[in-house]
């Protein structure tokens, strides 16, 4: 399995949560809230990576290690 990225993390988490709810239906409401939180955090990670990459791109050569984040 590849390392999670903002693009593939949410579907993995969602699949795991749905599997859990199959065995624990009483947790459905908690699971829905958890998935909404994870979807929001995934979006925040993508936005942060875009801002960070823009910042790094504006630095003069040699100022910092120019390692970009995966969007």
PyMOL Python script that loads the backbone (N, CA, C, O; Angstrom):
from pymol import cmd

cmd.read_pdbstr("""\
ATOM      1  N   UNK A   1       0.840  -1.178   0.000  1.00  0.00           N
ATOM      2  CA  UNK A   1       0.000   0.000   0.000  1.00  0.00           C
ATOM      3  C   UNK A   1       0.885   1.241   0.000  1.00  0.00           C
ATOM      4  O   UNK A   1       1.874   1.311   0.730  1.00  0.00           O
ATOM      5  N   UNK A   2       0.519   2.217  -0.827  1.00  0.00           N
ATOM      6  CA  UNK A   2       1.247   3.476  -0.876  1.00  0.00           C
ATOM      7  C   UNK A   2       0.975   4.288   0.384  1.00  0.00           C
ATOM      8  O   UNK A   2      -0.017   4.078   1.082  1.00  0.00           O
ATOM      9  N   UNK A   3       1.873   5.210   0.650  1.00  0.00           N
ATOM     10  CA  UNK A   3       1.678   6.096   1.800  1.00  0.00           C
ATOM     11  C   UNK A   3       0.471   6.997   1.540  1.00  0.00           C
ATOM     12  O   UNK A   3       0.256   7.432   0.409  1.00  0.00           O
ATOM     13  N   UNK A   4      -0.310   7.276   2.572  1.00  0.00           N
ATOM     14  CA  UNK A   4      -1.475   8.145   2.380  1.00  0.00           C
ATOM     15  C   UNK A   4      -1.062   9.546   1.935  1.00  0.00           C
ATOM     16  O   UNK A   4      -0.049  10.077   2.390  1.00  0.00           O
ATOM     17  N   UNK A   5      -1.837  10.123   1.064  1.00  0.00           N
ATOM     18  CA  UNK A   5      -1.683  11.510   0.626  1.00  0.00           C
ATOM     19  C   UNK A   5      -3.048  12.160   0.820  1.00  0.00           C
ATOM     20  O   UNK A   5      -4.035  11.463   1.057  1.00  0.00           O
ATOM     21  N   UNK A   6      -3.118  13.489   0.724  1.00  0.00           N
ATOM     22  CA  UNK A   6      -4.446  14.109   0.832  1.00  0.00           C
ATOM     23  C   UNK A   6      -5.445  13.583  -0.202  1.00  0.00           C
ATOM     24  O   UNK A   6      -6.653  13.609   0.034  1.00  0.00           O
ATOM     25  N   UNK A   7      -4.942  13.105  -1.348  1.00  0.00           N
ATOM     26  CA  UNK A   7      -5.857  12.610  -2.380  1.00  0.00           C
ATOM     27  C   UNK A   7      -6.401  11.212  -2.091  1.00  0.00           C
ATOM     28  O   UNK A   7      -7.534  10.902  -2.460  1.00  0.00           O
ATOM     29  N   UNK A   8      -5.609  10.369  -1.438  1.00  0.00           N
ATOM     30  CA  UNK A   8      -6.095   8.995  -1.240  1.00  0.00           C
ATOM     31  C   UNK A   8      -6.434   8.663   0.210  1.00  0.00           C
ATOM     32  O   UNK A   8      -6.962   7.584   0.478  1.00  0.00           O
ATOM     33  N   UNK A   9      -6.148   9.553   1.140  1.00  0.00           N
ATOM     34  CA  UNK A   9      -6.389   9.246   2.553  1.00  0.00           C
ATOM     35  C   UNK A   9      -7.875   9.148   2.881  1.00  0.00           C
ATOM     36  O   UNK A   9      -8.295   8.210   3.559  1.00  0.00           O
ATOM     37  N   UNK A  10      -8.672  10.099   2.412  1.00  0.00           N
ATOM     38  CA  UNK A  10     -10.095  10.090   2.771  1.00  0.00           C
ATOM     39  C   UNK A  10     -10.810   8.829   2.288  1.00  0.00           C
ATOM     40  O   UNK A  10     -11.548   8.229   3.069  1.00  0.00           O
ATOM     41  N   UNK A  11     -10.629   8.399   1.040  1.00  0.00           N
ATOM     42  CA  UNK A  11     -11.303   7.153   0.621  1.00  0.00           C
ATOM     43  C   UNK A  11     -10.896   5.936   1.459  1.00  0.00           C
ATOM     44  O   UNK A  11     -11.719   5.059   1.721  1.00  0.00           O
ATOM     45  N   UNK A  12      -9.638   5.883   1.874  1.00  0.00           N
ATOM     46  CA  UNK A  12      -9.176   4.773   2.720  1.00  0.00           C
ATOM     47  C   UNK A  12      -9.875   4.823   4.077  1.00  0.00           C
ATOM     48  O   UNK A  12     -10.372   3.811   4.570  1.00  0.00           O
ATOM     49  N   UNK A  13      -9.905   6.016   4.672  1.00  0.00           N
ATOM     50  CA  UNK A  13     -10.553   6.195   5.977  1.00  0.00           C
ATOM     51  C   UNK A  13     -12.044   5.880   5.877  1.00  0.00           C
ATOM     52  O   UNK A  13     -12.607   5.234   6.761  1.00  0.00           O
ATOM     53  N   UNK A  14     -12.680   6.335   4.800  1.00  0.00           N
ATOM     54  CA  UNK A  14     -14.113   6.098   4.616  1.00  0.00           C
ATOM     55  C   UNK A  14     -14.407   4.604   4.518  1.00  0.00           C
ATOM     56  O   UNK A  14     -15.355   4.118   5.134  1.00  0.00           O
ATOM     57  N   UNK A  15     -13.599   3.874   3.747  1.00  0.00           N
ATOM     58  CA  UNK A  15     -13.795   2.429   3.624  1.00  0.00           C
ATOM     59  C   UNK A  15     -13.656   1.731   4.976  1.00  0.00           C
ATOM     60  O   UNK A  15     -14.435   0.836   5.306  1.00  0.00           O
ATOM     61  N   UNK A  16     -12.661   2.147   5.751  1.00  0.00           N
ATOM     62  CA  UNK A  16     -12.456   1.545   7.069  1.00  0.00           C
ATOM     63  C   UNK A  16     -13.634   1.859   7.994  1.00  0.00           C
ATOM     64  O   UNK A  16     -14.089   0.988   8.736  1.00  0.00           O
ATOM     65  N   UNK A  17     -14.125   3.096   7.953  1.00  0.00           N
ATOM     66  CA  UNK A  17     -15.236   3.492   8.815  1.00  0.00           C
ATOM     67  C   UNK A  17     -16.515   2.740   8.439  1.00  0.00           C
ATOM     68  O   UNK A  17     -17.258   2.304   9.319  1.00  0.00           O
ATOM     69  N   UNK A  18     -16.773   2.589   7.151  1.00  0.00           N
ATOM     70  CA  UNK A  18     -17.970   1.863   6.719  1.00  0.00           C
ATOM     71  C   UNK A  18     -17.906   0.399   7.129  1.00  0.00           C
ATOM     72  O   UNK A  18     -18.920  -0.193   7.499  1.00  0.00           O
ATOM     73  N   UNK A  19     -16.727  -0.177   7.063  1.00  0.00           N
ATOM     74  CA  UNK A  19     -16.546  -1.559   7.509  1.00  0.00           C
ATOM     75  C   UNK A  19     -16.830  -1.663   9.013  1.00  0.00           C
ATOM     76  O   UNK A  19     -17.480  -2.607   9.461  1.00  0.00           O
ATOM     77  N   UNK A  20     -16.343  -0.698   9.779  1.00  0.00           N
ATOM     78  CA  UNK A  20     -16.573  -0.684  11.225  1.00  0.00           C
ATOM     79  C   UNK A  20     -18.068  -0.592  11.536  1.00  0.00           C
ATOM     80  O   UNK A  20     -18.574  -1.299  12.407  1.00  0.00           O
ATOM     81  N   UNK A  21     -18.773   0.292  10.811  1.00  0.00           N
ATOM     82  CA  UNK A  21     -20.203   0.497  11.068  1.00  0.00           C
ATOM     83  C   UNK A  21     -21.013  -0.753  10.718  1.00  0.00           C
ATOM     84  O   UNK A  21     -22.060  -0.996  11.319  1.00  0.00           O
ATOM     85  N   UNK A  22     -20.549  -1.532   9.770  1.00  0.00           N
ATOM     86  CA  UNK A  22     -21.250  -2.780   9.450  1.00  0.00           C
ATOM     87  C   UNK A  22     -21.348  -3.677  10.678  1.00  0.00           C
ATOM     88  O   UNK A  22     -22.345  -4.372  10.875  1.00  0.00           O
ATOM     89  N   UNK A  23     -20.301  -3.655  11.503  1.00  0.00           N
ATOM     90  CA  UNK A  23     -20.253  -4.504  12.691  1.00  0.00           C
ATOM     91  C   UNK A  23     -20.757  -3.788  13.954  1.00  0.00           C
ATOM     92  O   UNK A  23     -21.057  -4.431  14.960  1.00  0.00           O
ATOM     93  N   UNK A  24     -20.846  -2.461  13.890  1.00  0.00           N
ATOM     94  CA  UNK A  24     -21.288  -1.659  15.038  1.00  0.00           C
ATOM     95  C   UNK A  24     -22.273  -0.592  14.559  1.00  0.00           C
ATOM     96  O   UNK A  24     -21.948   0.596  14.585  1.00  0.00           O
ATOM     97  N   UNK A  25     -23.468  -0.993  14.123  1.00  0.00           N
ATOM     98  CA  UNK A  25     -24.429  -0.022  13.577  1.00  0.00           C
ATOM     99  C   UNK A  25     -24.819   1.086  14.561  1.00  0.00           C
ATOM    100  O   UNK A  25     -25.244   2.163  14.144  1.00  0.00           O
ATOM    101  N   UNK A  26     -24.678   0.828  15.850  1.00  0.00           N
ATOM    102  CA  UNK A  26     -25.016   1.849  16.847  1.00  0.00           C
ATOM    103  C   UNK A  26     -24.068   3.054  16.770  1.00  0.00           C
ATOM    104  O   UNK A  26     -24.357   4.106  17.338  1.00  0.00           O
ATOM    105  N   UNK A  27     -22.958   2.903  16.079  1.00  0.00           N
ATOM    106  CA  UNK A  27     -21.966   3.979  15.953  1.00  0.00           C
ATOM    107  C   UNK A  27     -22.142   4.810  14.675  1.00  0.00           C
ATOM    108  O   UNK A  27     -21.264   5.600  14.329  1.00  0.00           O
ATOM    109  N   UNK A  28     -23.262   4.640  13.980  1.00  0.00           N
ATOM    110  CA  UNK A  28     -23.462   5.308  12.694  1.00  0.00           C
ATOM    111  C   UNK A  28     -23.361   6.830  12.807  1.00  0.00           C
ATOM    112  O   UNK A  28     -22.677   7.454  11.996  1.00  0.00           O
ATOM    113  N   UNK A  29     -24.015   7.433  13.780  1.00  0.00           N
ATOM    114  CA  UNK A  29     -23.969   8.894  13.919  1.00  0.00           C
ATOM    115  C   UNK A  29     -22.550   9.382  14.208  1.00  0.00           C
ATOM    116  O   UNK A  29     -22.100  10.373  13.634  1.00  0.00           O
ATOM    117  N   UNK A  30     -21.853   8.683  15.097  1.00  0.00           N
ATOM    118  CA  UNK A  30     -20.461   9.052  15.394  1.00  0.00           C
ATOM    119  C   UNK A  30     -19.589   8.907  14.154  1.00  0.00           C
ATOM    120  O   UNK A  30     -18.699   9.723  13.911  1.00  0.00           O
ATOM    121  N   UNK A  31     -19.846   7.874  13.381  1.00  0.00           N
ATOM    122  CA  UNK A  31     -19.067   7.628  12.174  1.00  0.00           C
ATOM    123  C   UNK A  31     -19.289   8.749  11.153  1.00  0.00           C
ATOM    124  O   UNK A  31     -18.343   9.205  10.511  1.00  0.00           O
ATOM    125  N   UNK A  32     -20.530   9.185  11.010  1.00  0.00           N
ATOM    126  CA  UNK A  32     -20.827  10.280  10.073  1.00  0.00           C
ATOM    127  C   UNK A  32     -20.078  11.552  10.467  1.00  0.00           C
ATOM    128  O   UNK A  32     -19.514  12.233   9.611  1.00  0.00           O
ATOM    129  N   UNK A  33     -20.072  11.870  11.760  1.00  0.00           N
ATOM    130  CA  UNK A  33     -19.354  13.056  12.227  1.00  0.00           C
ATOM    131  C   UNK A  33     -17.851  12.894  11.989  1.00  0.00           C
ATOM    132  O   UNK A  33     -17.185  13.826  11.537  1.00  0.00           O
ATOM    133  N   UNK A  34     -17.331  11.725  12.291  1.00  0.00           N
ATOM    134  CA  UNK A  34     -15.913  11.449  12.081  1.00  0.00           C
ATOM    135  C   UNK A  34     -15.543  11.635  10.610  1.00  0.00           C
ATOM    136  O   UNK A  34     -14.531  12.264  10.302  1.00  0.00           O
ATOM    137  N   UNK A  35     -16.355  11.094   9.703  1.00  0.00           N
ATOM    138  CA  UNK A  35     -16.057  11.209   8.273  1.00  0.00           C
ATOM    139  C   UNK A  35     -16.138  12.659   7.800  1.00  0.00           C
ATOM    140  O   UNK A  35     -15.343  13.081   6.960  1.00  0.00           O
ATOM    141  N   UNK A  36     -17.081  13.415   8.327  1.00  0.00           N
ATOM    142  CA  UNK A  36     -17.174  14.835   7.969  1.00  0.00           C
ATOM    143  C   UNK A  36     -15.922  15.579   8.440  1.00  0.00           C
ATOM    144  O   UNK A  36     -15.384  16.415   7.714  1.00  0.00           O
ATOM    145  N   UNK A  37     -15.463  15.275   9.650  1.00  0.00           N
ATOM    146  CA  UNK A  37     -14.240  15.891  10.172  1.00  0.00           C
ATOM    147  C   UNK A  37     -13.030  15.513   9.321  1.00  0.00           C
ATOM    148  O   UNK A  37     -12.195  16.365   9.015  1.00  0.00           O
ATOM    149  N   UNK A  38     -12.931  14.246   8.939  1.00  0.00           N
ATOM    150  CA  UNK A  38     -11.797  13.794   8.130  1.00  0.00           C
ATOM    151  C   UNK A  38     -11.807  14.431   6.736  1.00  0.00           C
ATOM    152  O   UNK A  38     -10.756  14.766   6.191  1.00  0.00           O
ATOM    153  N   UNK A  39     -13.001  14.593   6.170  1.00  0.00           N
ATOM    154  CA  UNK A  39     -13.104  15.231   4.855  1.00  0.00           C
ATOM    155  C   UNK A  39     -12.648  16.690   4.954  1.00  0.00           C
ATOM    156  O   UNK A  39     -11.937  17.179   4.077  1.00  0.00           O
ATOM    157  N   UNK A  40     -13.054  17.379   6.016  1.00  0.00           N
ATOM    158  CA  UNK A  40     -12.639  18.764   6.231  1.00  0.00           C
ATOM    159  C   UNK A  40     -11.118  18.854   6.411  1.00  0.00           C
ATOM    160  O   UNK A  40     -10.469  19.715   5.817  1.00  0.00           O
ATOM    161  N   UNK A  41     -10.561  17.975   7.222  1.00  0.00           N
ATOM    162  CA  UNK A  41      -9.116  18.002   7.450  1.00  0.00           C
ATOM    163  C   UNK A  41      -8.331  17.691   6.174  1.00  0.00           C
ATOM    164  O   UNK A  41      -7.265  18.264   5.947  1.00  0.00           O
ATOM    165  N   UNK A  42      -8.844  16.800   5.355  1.00  0.00           N
ATOM    166  CA  UNK A  42      -8.196  16.487   4.089  1.00  0.00           C
ATOM    167  C   UNK A  42      -8.151  17.727   3.201  1.00  0.00           C
ATOM    168  O   UNK A  42      -7.127  18.011   2.580  1.00  0.00           O
ATOM    169  N   UNK A  43      -9.251  18.459   3.139  1.00  0.00           N
ATOM    170  CA  UNK A  43      -9.291  19.688   2.358  1.00  0.00           C
ATOM    171  C   UNK A  43      -8.295  20.709   2.906  1.00  0.00           C
ATOM    172  O   UNK A  43      -7.603  21.378   2.138  1.00  0.00           O
ATOM    173  N   UNK A  44      -8.223  20.828   4.237  1.00  0.00           N
ATOM    174  CA  UNK A  44      -7.285  21.759   4.853  1.00  0.00           C
ATOM    175  C   UNK A  44      -5.835  21.385   4.512  1.00  0.00           C
ATOM    176  O   UNK A  44      -5.009  22.268   4.282  1.00  0.00           O
ATOM    177  N   UNK A  45      -5.527  20.098   4.479  1.00  0.00           N
ATOM    178  CA  UNK A  45      -4.176  19.650   4.130  1.00  0.00           C
ATOM    179  C   UNK A  45      -3.830  20.037   2.699  1.00  0.00           C
ATOM    180  O   UNK A  45      -2.714  20.482   2.430  1.00  0.00           O
ATOM    181  N   UNK A  46      -4.772  19.874   1.783  1.00  0.00           N
ATOM    182  CA  UNK A  46      -4.536  20.251   0.383  1.00  0.00           C
ATOM    183  C   UNK A  46      -4.284  21.753   0.269  1.00  0.00           C
ATOM    184  O   UNK A  46      -3.377  22.181  -0.443  1.00  0.00           O
ATOM    185  N   UNK A  47      -5.085  22.546   0.969  1.00  0.00           N
ATOM    186  CA  UNK A  47      -4.920  23.995   0.922  1.00  0.00           C
ATOM    187  C   UNK A  47      -3.585  24.409   1.532  1.00  0.00           C
ATOM    188  O   UNK A  47      -2.916  25.295   1.000  1.00  0.00           O
ATOM    189  N   UNK A  48      -3.189  23.788   2.632  1.00  0.00           N
ATOM    190  CA  UNK A  48      -1.905  24.101   3.249  1.00  0.00           C
ATOM    191  C   UNK A  48      -0.759  23.744   2.309  1.00  0.00           C
ATOM    192  O   UNK A  48       0.180  24.525   2.161  1.00  0.00           O
ATOM    193  N   UNK A  49      -0.821  22.583   1.676  1.00  0.00           N
ATOM    194  CA  UNK A  49       0.241  22.174   0.756  1.00  0.00           C
ATOM    195  C   UNK A  49       0.368  23.168  -0.390  1.00  0.00           C
ATOM    196  O   UNK A  49       1.483  23.500  -0.794  1.00  0.00           O
ATOM    197  N   UNK A  50      -0.746  23.646  -0.918  1.00  0.00           N
ATOM    198  CA  UNK A  50      -0.704  24.619  -2.009  1.00  0.00           C
ATOM    199  C   UNK A  50      -0.065  25.934  -1.554  1.00  0.00           C
ATOM    200  O   UNK A  50       0.761  26.502  -2.268  1.00  0.00           O
ATOM    201  N   UNK A  51      -0.445  26.417  -0.367  1.00  0.00           N
ATOM    202  CA  UNK A  51       0.138  27.663   0.147  1.00  0.00           C
ATOM    203  C   UNK A  51       1.633  27.489   0.430  1.00  0.00           C
ATOM    204  O   UNK A  51       2.435  28.361   0.095  1.00  0.00           O
ATOM    205  N   UNK A  52       2.003  26.377   1.040  1.00  0.00           N
ATOM    206  CA  UNK A  52       3.405  26.107   1.356  1.00  0.00           C
ATOM    207  C   UNK A  52       4.234  26.048   0.079  1.00  0.00           C
ATOM    208  O   UNK A  52       5.313  26.636   0.010  1.00  0.00           O
ATOM    209  N   UNK A  53       3.732  25.335  -0.941  1.00  0.00           N
ATOM    210  CA  UNK A  53       4.471  25.212  -2.193  1.00  0.00           C
ATOM    211  C   UNK A  53       4.636  26.568  -2.880  1.00  0.00           C
ATOM    212  O   UNK A  53       5.677  26.845  -3.476  1.00  0.00           O
ATOM    213  N   UNK A  54       3.613  27.404  -2.795  1.00  0.00           N
ATOM    214  CA  UNK A  54       3.713  28.750  -3.361  1.00  0.00           C
ATOM    215  C   UNK A  54       4.778  29.551  -2.612  1.00  0.00           C
ATOM    216  O   UNK A  54       5.575  30.255  -3.232  1.00  0.00           O
ATOM    217  N   UNK A  55       4.794  29.447  -1.301  1.00  0.00           N
ATOM    218  CA  UNK A  55       5.787  30.136  -0.477  1.00  0.00           C
ATOM    219  C   UNK A  55       7.198  29.669  -0.818  1.00  0.00           C
ATOM    220  O   UNK A  55       8.092  30.492  -1.015  1.00  0.00           O
ATOM    221  N   UNK A  56       7.403  28.370  -0.889  1.00  0.00           N
ATOM    222  CA  UNK A  56       8.719  27.812  -1.198  1.00  0.00           C
ATOM    223  C   UNK A  56       9.183  28.254  -2.588  1.00  0.00           C
ATOM    224  O   UNK A  56      10.362  28.541  -2.796  1.00  0.00           O
ATOM    225  N   UNK A  57       8.253  28.306  -3.525  1.00  0.00           N
ATOM    226  CA  UNK A  57       8.594  28.707  -4.892  1.00  0.00           C
ATOM    227  C   UNK A  57       9.047  30.162  -4.957  1.00  0.00           C
ATOM    228  O   UNK A  57       9.790  30.529  -5.867  1.00  0.00           O
ATOM    229  N   UNK A  58       8.618  30.994  -4.018  1.00  0.00           N
ATOM    230  CA  UNK A  58       8.983  32.412  -4.036  1.00  0.00           C
ATOM    231  C   UNK A  58      10.329  32.683  -3.357  1.00  0.00           C
ATOM    232  O   UNK A  58      10.817  33.812  -3.409  1.00  0.00           O
ATOM    233  N   UNK A  59      10.931  31.695  -2.731  1.00  0.00           N
ATOM    234  CA  UNK A  59      12.205  31.886  -2.033  1.00  0.00           C
ATOM    235  C   UNK A  59      13.362  31.982  -3.034  1.00  0.00           C
ATOM    236  O   UNK A  59      13.341  31.334  -4.080  1.00  0.00           O
ATOM    237  N   UNK A  60      14.373  32.799  -2.702  1.00  0.00           N
ATOM    238  CA  UNK A  60      15.536  32.868  -3.582  1.00  0.00           C
ATOM    239  C   UNK A  60      16.305  31.545  -3.564  1.00  0.00           C
ATOM    240  O   UNK A  60      16.229  30.799  -2.588  1.00  0.00           O
ATOM    241  N   UNK A  61      17.039  31.252  -4.629  1.00  0.00           N
ATOM    242  CA  UNK A  61      17.796  29.999  -4.677  1.00  0.00           C
ATOM    243  C   UNK A  61      18.741  29.868  -3.476  1.00  0.00           C
ATOM    244  O   UNK A  61      19.413  30.828  -3.098  1.00  0.00           O
ATOM    245  N   UNK A  62      18.781  28.690  -2.893  1.00  0.00           N
ATOM    246  CA  UNK A  62      19.676  28.418  -1.778  1.00  0.00           C
ATOM    247  C   UNK A  62      19.188  28.922  -0.430  1.00  0.00           C
ATOM    248  O   UNK A  62      19.830  28.645   0.582  1.00  0.00           O
ATOM    249  N   UNK A  63      18.081  29.651  -0.374  1.00  0.00           N
ATOM    250  CA  UNK A  63      17.593  30.198   0.885  1.00  0.00           C
ATOM    251  C   UNK A  63      17.065  29.105   1.799  1.00  0.00           C
ATOM    252  O   UNK A  63      17.352  29.100   2.996  1.00  0.00           O
ATOM    253  N   UNK A  64      16.307  28.194   1.249  1.00  0.00           N
ATOM    254  CA  UNK A  64      15.796  27.052   1.995  1.00  0.00           C
ATOM    255  C   UNK A  64      15.852  25.835   1.093  1.00  0.00           C
ATOM    256  O   UNK A  64      15.986  25.952  -0.125  1.00  0.00           O
ATOM    257  N   UNK A  65      15.748  24.675   1.700  1.00  0.00           N
ATOM    258  CA  UNK A  65      15.628  23.456   0.903  1.00  0.00           C
ATOM    259  C   UNK A  65      14.273  23.497   0.233  1.00  0.00           C
ATOM    260  O   UNK A  65      13.242  23.583   0.899  1.00  0.00           O
ATOM    261  N   UNK A  66      14.279  23.437  -1.064  1.00  0.00           N
ATOM    262  CA  UNK A  66      13.025  23.566  -1.802  1.00  0.00           C
ATOM    263  C   UNK A  66      12.375  22.214  -1.997  1.00  0.00           C
ATOM    264  O   UNK A  66      12.354  21.672  -3.102  1.00  0.00           O
ATOM    265  N   UNK A  67      11.849  21.681  -0.921  1.00  0.00           N
ATOM    266  CA  UNK A  67      11.134  20.415  -0.993  1.00  0.00           C
ATOM    267  C   UNK A  67       9.646  20.715  -0.988  1.00  0.00           C
ATOM    268  O   UNK A  67       9.103  21.201   0.004  1.00  0.00           O
ATOM    269  N   UNK A  68       8.995  20.423  -2.093  1.00  0.00           N
ATOM    270  CA  UNK A  68       7.573  20.690  -2.199  1.00  0.00           C
ATOM    271  C   UNK A  68       6.774  19.546  -1.586  1.00  0.00           C
ATOM    272  O   UNK A  68       7.223  18.400  -1.547  1.00  0.00           O
ATOM    273  N   UNK A  69       5.584  19.884  -1.110  1.00  0.00           N
ATOM    274  CA  UNK A  69       4.665  18.896  -0.565  1.00  0.00           C
ATOM    275  C   UNK A  69       3.792  18.358  -1.679  1.00  0.00           C
ATOM    276  O   UNK A  69       3.529  19.053  -2.660  1.00  0.00           O
ATOM    277  N   UNK A  70       3.342  17.122  -1.532  1.00  0.00           N
ATOM    278  CA  UNK A  70       2.394  16.565  -2.493  1.00  0.00           C
ATOM    279  C   UNK A  70       1.054  17.255  -2.298  1.00  0.00           C
ATOM    280  O   UNK A  70       0.531  17.310  -1.185  1.00  0.00           O
ATOM    281  N   UNK A  71       0.496  17.785  -3.395  1.00  0.00           N
ATOM    282  CA  UNK A  71      -0.811  18.460  -3.241  1.00  0.00           C
ATOM    283  C   UNK A  71      -1.929  17.481  -2.989  1.00  0.00           C
ATOM    284  O   UNK A  71      -3.082  17.886  -2.838  1.00  0.00           O
TER     285      UNK A  71
END
""", "prot")
cmd.dss("prot")
cmd.show_as("cartoon", "prot")
cmd.util.cbc("prot")
cmd.orient("prot")
